[in-house]
């Protein structure tokens, strides 16, 4: 099924849900209204012509300075049609939240928890939305672009001696 047919099928099912679509390097990406994501996901899963029954990946992106600031990206795969589809949902900076898709794709469980932990996006209806990577007492969400960068300076030939002089080593 070609990309135009997929878009036509989505628009026929729920014309108000689709905000836009684009194709890049053969990959179809469809922007969906946040309030319609569960309906669209269920349709894509159930429709025998589409049959997107595998959630390959769910991730979040922070576009600091843009409105909407956050985007949740769903990469779907149809084994029967041998086709991939990318859904995106834009979320506001203040209280970013979208419905959980764990009821449709159980694999969304840990992926939604990761997006919650690292970006602070709430997945409404998630069975156990809690931190998965960061310690429970961690303040904030480390992959947001307004979080200060930390870490160690990378050692190169021109600064190796200065970095080694400051590093604590277990010495005799």
PyMOL commands that set and color helices and strands:
alter all, ss='L'
color gray80, all
select helices_A, chain A and resi 3-13+34-46+108-119+160-166
alter helices_A, ss='H'
color red, helices_A
select strands_A, chain A and resi 18-24+27-32+54-62+70-78+83-91+97-99+122-124
alter strands_A, ss='S'
color yellow, strands_A
deselect
rebuild
show_as cartoon
